[in-house]
Amino acid sequence: MKLIHTSGKELQIENADIIGRKEGKHTTFFKKFDSVSGIHGTFYHKNKTWFYKDLGSTNGSSLNGTKIEPYKGVKISNGDKIRISEELFTVALESLSIKHLQTPQTKTVESGSKANSQDTTVVSTTNTQQKTELISSFYKGKQKFLENKNFIKFYPAIVLFVVVAIGIVGIILMSTGSLFKPKKSTELNEILNKPSFPKKQDETNPVAITNNQSIELIESSSKELKSKDQNYNVNNLIDNDLATCWKESEPGAGEGQWLEFQFKNTINIDKIRIANGFQKDNELFIQNNRLKTIYVCVNSYETCKQFSLKDTQGWEEFKLNEQNVTRLKLIIDSVYNGAKWDDTTISEIAFVTENKVSMPKQLSKKAFVNVKTNLLLRKEPKKNAPKVTTMPNGAEVEVINDNGPQDILEKKKSKWYKVRYEGEEGWVFGSYLEFSKESKKEALNEDKKILSKIKDDAKKLKIALKLYKKKFKAYPTKKQGLSALVEKPEKGAPENWEPVIEDKSALSDPWGNSYKLKLVKKKKPMILTYGRDKKKGGKGMDSDFNILNKDEYPE
């Protein structure tokens, strides 16, 4: 695809090109256009259709005179007029080909300098009309190719040789199952197969459980950087070690460079956590560049959000709240400059999915009146209470006051139920109700959700307690409780206290009650829940049990 500027000059656009003033891989930038944002927008194609998306620019973009909403992809057609800030372009579409799937690096070439024929180049000039000369090296190379008559003479034979060679290579790759599938490095496989409780430096990472295990591949716009003593590749971002880091190696401060994470399956990401800079020690942190502002885009720029980072060591957390994520790209927008080196560094990245199980305060379930004659719907849960209306045998009612699925599965005959019948509400005795099969099925599903949350909470808290004891040489006291895992206790807190788990929802059971920590000498800690009724004793979901012991779970 090409963009034709009002000056008549052309700009070649490749898939996923980012438009802006910041130099970087896969970025076409306008160095002399002050009104264009650092990262202004992006062009991309899906299903043989081109789209443009404004990435929250300051001065905005428009299509055929209509303003484009930020982060909303709009379809573009041949001849469309796109205004990027104050610069107007006409769209000239070409048929989609292999070159549209490539993303060559772009450079800025000042007026008078020569453009490399292997790069897509943007040439900037500064005349009174502030025109920008946009040169496509693709067409330059094509022209030179046609001028070379000797090459044309042997062209058919060369083409035949290349086709045969490609066919042989393709057969070999398909037989090994590696064609069209990116390889994970052995090192990445080893990291992903590590246990969730790392053996080294786990005390530096307050996230006990993340979904980093779902990462299939990590790609970077920057070449891998190595030194005599250490490598700085992308695998360092998820190795649970703040003494290692990823470092970009492109010319400049790293603005416009990106990291892309591909996941094995679609996942939900509630938060992204970043350990900024090279946190091996204070000196290295100061000497290297650190992230200042970033863009986080999911699923080929479906949504993009900008985040600002503090220039401090430790972990920083940002709410992402994205569902069904398969790919996530982090783009460097601006940096804090290092005192010695001009390479941007990141020690760790973690993607967090919170375990959210929403239990409604009151469930709405179908039931049927089961009486030989008519049944009175009463105003209060009393035998002699005034009647609201009369219901015939088999009447369908909606139960609106039950305390949970157990009431439906066990149908307490001696309990009053509040129901709704033909728009009126009242009370009936449980012995006169028959719950539908659909209601019983829903109740079973609710029970499964409850137990699923309890099991997940138990797993997180077990790891967190183990981490707490390893770091502080003791468990939290009974008075401090489990809240000591996320908040510093007012009394008796260790001198070097810090949180060991960030997911506060794991501290409460599915009914909103806080789990109780119980410590018994020379025995493992216990985490108790008093069940749905919030009282000691009871049966089923009302019973009390230790969530760390699955044998005590209600059936």
N, C-alpha and C positions, 0 to 999 in steps of 0.2 A: 504494500500500500504506500502511496505517496501523499504528502501534503504540499500543496502549491501555495506559497506565500503571495501576498498582494504585490510584492516586488517582482514576481515572476520566477523566483528561485524555488527549487524543489527540495523536499526533505524526504528521504526514504525511511519508512517506519517498519519495524519488525515486531513480531508478536511479543507482548509483555514489555514493550518499551515504556519507560517512565519519562515524562516530559517535565523539565524543570531547569533551574540554574545550577544545580549541584552536580559536579562531575562524579561519574561512577560507572561501573559496569552495567550494561542494559539501560543506560540513561542517556537520552538526547537532551542536551541542555543549551540554554540561551544565555550566554555569559553577559551580554550587553543589554538584555531586557530586564530592567530593574523591577518592572511590574509583575513579572512572572515569578511565582513562588519557587522555593528551593526544590520541592517535590510537588509539582502542580497537578499532574494527571497521568493517566496511563491508557495506552491502546492495547487491546487484546482481541483475540477471536475465538469463538466457540461455534461448532457445527457450521463451519464455512461462512460465518457471519462476523463482521468486525464490530467492535464496541469501543466506546470511550467512557472513561470514568474520571471525574474530578476528585482528587484526593484531599479535599478540604482546603483548597487554595485560598489565599487572602482575597484576590480580586476575581476569582471565579472563572467559569467557562460557560459558553453558550453554543447551542446548535440551531442554526437557521434562525437566529434572533431570539430563541427561547433559552432562558437560563437553565443550566444543568444542575440538578440537586447534587450536593456533595455525596460521594460514595455510592451513587446510584448509576449503574451502567446503562448507557443509551446506545441503541443501534445506530450505526452510521451507514450511509449509502453513497454511491458515486455522485459527485456534484454537490454534496452537502457543504455548508459553510460552517466552519468551527472557529470560534473566537477563543483563543487562549490568552486570558487577561486582555491586553490591548492589541494583540497580534491576530490578524485574520488569515485563515487558510481555507483552501478548497480541497475537498477530498477527491483523490483519484485512485480508485480501487483497481487492483490487478487480481488475476485468478490466484487462489491460494496454492502455494507450492512449497517445496521443501525449504526454500530460503526464508519463508515466513515463520517456519518453526525454529529458525536459528536466532540467536540473540547475541550478535557481535558487539564487542566493546566499542564505545564511542569516545572520541577525543575532541578537544577544542583546539583549533589551529588559528593562531593570530594572523591577521592580514599580512600577506607577503611570504608566508611559510609554505612549504610543500606538504601535500597530503599523501599519506601512505596509501597505496592502492589496495592494501589488504584490509583496511579499516573503513567503516562507515564514518564519515567525518563531517563535522559541523564547522564551517569557517566563519569567524566573526569579523566584521569591519565596523568602523566608527565614522560614518559620514553624517552630513547634516540631516538626512532623512532617516537615520538610524536603521539602515537596511542591513539585513543579515544574509550573507551568501551561503546557501546550503548546497553542498556538493555531494553527490552520491558516487562513491568510488566504484560501486558495482557497475555502473554504466561506463565509467572510465575504462575499467578492465575489459569490458565487452568490446569497446571501440578498438583498443589495442589488439585484442584477439582477432578481430575481423581484418585489421590491417596486415597481419602476419600471413602472407600468402603461402609461405613454405609450410606453415603449420596446417593450413586448410587443406593442402594437398594430401596430407596423411591423416586427416581428421577421421574418415570412416573407419580405417583400421584401428586407430586408437580407441574410438568409441566401442568397437566390437570387443577389443581386448579388455576394456574396463568392465563391460557388461558381464563377460564370462568370469572375470576375477571376482566381481561382486556376488555372482551366483554361487561360486564355490565357497566363498566365505560365509554366505548366508546359510548354505546347507550344513556347514560345520557348526555354526552357532546354534541352529535349530536343533541339531542332534544332541547338543549339550544342554539345551533348555535355557540358554543365556540370552537369546535374541530378544530384543526389546524390553528386557528386564534389568534394571540397574542392580549392580552387585553391591552387597554390603561388605565392607571390609571385615577381615577376621577380627580386627581389633574392636570394631563396633559390635560384632556378635558377642564377643567376650564380655563387653561392658553390659549389654542388654541382658545377658544371662546371669549377671551377678545377683546374689540374694538381695531382697528389699532392705535388709539391715546390713549395710556395708561394714567391712571389718576395719577399714582405716578411715580416719578423719570423719566418722559419722557424726561426731559431736558438733561439727561446724555447720551441718545442714539441719535446720529446724523442721524441715518437711519429712515426716517419717514415711509417708506413702504418697507417691505421685503417680501419674499415668505415663511417665517417661518410658516405661516398659513397652508402650504401644508404638514407639518410634520405629519406623521401618528404615528410613534413610535421612541423612542430613547433608544438604548441599550448600556450597558457599560460592559467592561471586569472586572470591579471592583465592589465589593459588595457595597451596599448603606451604606454611613457613616452618623451617627447621633450623635449629642451631646445633652446636656441638653437644650441648648438655640436655637439650629439651626440644620436643616438637610442640607445635601450637595448632594442631588440627582440630576439626569440629567435634571429634569424639570427646575431647576434654570438657565440652559443655555439659555432659551428662555422666561424668565419672565419679560424682560425689566427692570431689577433691578440690578445695579452693587453692591448693598449691600448683594447680595446672590451669591453663587458660587457652581459649581460642584467640588468635591474633591475625587480623587481616594484613595483607602484604602488598596491597596496591599502592601506586603513587598517591600522595596526598594524605589527608587526615583520616580517610575512611568514609567520608560522607557520600552516601549513595550506594555503598556496599551492602550486601544482604546475606541473610542466612535463611534457608528454607527447610522446614521439617515436614517429612511425609510420614503419615501414620498407617499402621497395618489395616485398621478398620476405622470407620467413622467414630469419633469420640466427642464428648462434650467438655469444653474447657471453661471453667469458671474463673480461674485466675492464672496469671503468668507471673513467675517469681524469677528475679534476676539478681545474680551476684556480680555487680558491675566492676569492670577493671580487672587488673591482675592482682589478686588478693593474697599472694604468697607471703608478702611482707609489705610494710608501709612504704619502703623505698621503691619497690617495683610498682606499687599502686600509683605513686606520684609521678614516676618517670614515664609511664605509658599513657596514651589517650584513654579516656573513659566515655561511655555513652552519656549524652546530655538529653537529646530528644530522639525518639524512634517512632516509626510507623509499624503497626502490626496488622497484616492483611491475611485474611483466610480465604481458602478455596478460590484461587485465581482472582483476587481482589473483589469478591462478593461484598465484603465489608472491610474497611480499613479504619483503624483508630490510632490516634497519636498520643504518646505518653512522654512525660518529662521525668527524668531521673535525678536524684540527688547525687552530689559528688562526695559520697561517703562509702566506706566499706560496710560489709554485711549484706543481708538480703533486703530487697525491695519488692513489694507486691503490688500488682495492678489487677483490677477487675476487668475481665474480658467478656464473660457471659456469652460465649458462642456455642451453638449447638451443631452437631453433625459435621465436625471438622475433619477433613481428610488431608489438607495441606495448610501450613501456616508459614508466612514469610515475615521476617523481621528486617526492616530497612533502616539503616543508620541515617538519621536526618542531620544531627549536629553532635559535636563532641566537646568534652573538656580536654584542653590540650595538655599533653604530657610534658614534663620538665626536660626530658632527654630525647625520647623517641616519638615519632609521628605515626605510630601504628595503634589502632584502636583495639582494645582487649576486653574480653568477657570471661569470667571464671566459670560460672554455672548458669544454667537455665532450667527451670522446672515448670511443668504444666500441671495444674491442680484441678481435679474434679471433686467437688464437695458431694458428700453422700446425703442427698436431700430426699427424705421420705415424708411427704406431707400427709398427715393423718387428719381428716376432717373432724371438726368438733362434734358434729352430729351427722350420722349417715342416713341417707334417704333410701328406704327399702320397700319393696312391694310385699304385701301380705293379703290374705283373704279371710273374711269372716267365716268362721266354721261353727254354725249353730243350727239347731233344729227349727227354731222359729226366728223372730227378729231380735236384734241386739241394740241396746241403747248406747249411744255415744254420749258420754258424760262430760260436764264442764271441768270437773276436778277428779283426781285419782282416788275417789271415794265411792263406796258402794251405793250410798244414798244421795250422791251429788245430783244436782239438776241435770236434765237431759238436754243435749244440743239437738240431736235428731235421732231417727231410727234407721238402722241399716239391716237389709235383708240378708239371708244366708247366701254366701258366695260373693258378697260385695267386695270389690277390690279397694283396699285402703293403702295409704303410704305411711310407713312408720317413720317418725321424725325425731324421736327422742332417745333411741337406743344408744348405749354407751360403747358399742363396738360389735365386731362380728361374732363374738362369743355369745351374745344375747340371741342372735339369730340361729346359730348352729345348735345351741342347747335349748333354746326357747323356754325361758323361765316362766312356768305357768303361774307362779305366785307373784308376778311382777306386773305393774301397770305400764302400759305403752301409750305414748301420745301418738295419735294418728291424724291423718287428713283424709276426709271423705267428701267428695263433691264440693270442694272449696271450704269446708268447715272443719275446724280442729277440735279435738276432744280426746277423752281417755277411754281405753278399753282394757279388760283384764287379759293377761297373756294366754290363759287357757282357751280363749275363744278365737285365737289367731292361728293361721296356718301360713307359714312363709313360703314364698314361691321358690322353685328350683333356681331361678335366675338370682334371687337374693342370696340363697345359700352359696352359689358359686362365687358371687362377688365377695361374700364374707370370707370364704376360703382364700381368695386372692389377697384380701386385706391382711389376713393372718400371715401369709407368705411374705408380704412386704414388711410387716413388723419384725418377723424373725430375721429377714435379710438385713435390715438396719442393725439389729442387735449383734448379729455375727460380724458385720463390718466394723461396728464400734469396738467390739471385743478385740479384733485384730489390730486396729490402730492403737488402742489404749495399751495393749500388751507390749507392743513395740515401744511406745512412748515411755512406759514405766521402766522397761529394760534400759532404754537410752538414758533416762533420768538417773537411775541408780549408777550406771557406768560413769556418768559425768560427775555426779555430786556425791557418790559413795553411799547413798542411802535413798530409800523411797520417800515421797512426801509423807508428812505425819497425817494422822487421822483428822486433826483440826484443819490442816492446810487443804486436805482433800485433793481431788483430781484437778481442781482449778489451778493448782501449782504448776501444772504442765504447760499452761498457756499464759498465766499472769503471776507476777512476782508476789509471793506471800508477804503480808505485812510484818509477820514475825517469823524468825527462824529461817529466813531465806539464805541459801548459800551465797558466798561473796561473789562468785562468778556466775550467778544465776542467769539463765536465758531460756526462752521458751523452747520446748522440744516437739511441740505439735501446734499447728496453726488452725486446724479444723475444730472450732469450738462446738460444732453440732455433735461431735462424737462424745461430748461430756453429758449429753442428755438422752434419755430413752425415747422411744417413739411417741410417748404420751406427754413429752415435755418435762418430765421429772429428772432432776439431776441424779446421776449414778453416785452411789456411796462407796468410798474406799474403805476397806476393812483390812487391817494388818494383824496377822497372828504370828507370834514368835516361832521362828524356825520353819515357817510355812510360806508358801507363795501368797502374794496379795490377792484379795478378793474384791470384785467390783459388783455391787448389788443393785438390783432394781426392785422396787416394791410393786411393779406391775401397773396395770391399767387403773386400778382403784386407788393407787397412791397410799395404800394402807398395808400394814403387816398382815401376813396370812392371806388366805384366799386360794382359789383353784384356777386352773387354766391361765388365761392372760392376767388374772388378778393375783396370781401367786408371786412369791418372792424367790429370786434365784440369783446365783452367781453367773454373770454372763461369760466369765472365763472358763466355765465348766459346761460343756455342751450337754452333758448327761442330765443337767438340771433344767434344761429348756422345757417349757410346756409343750405338750403334744398337740 
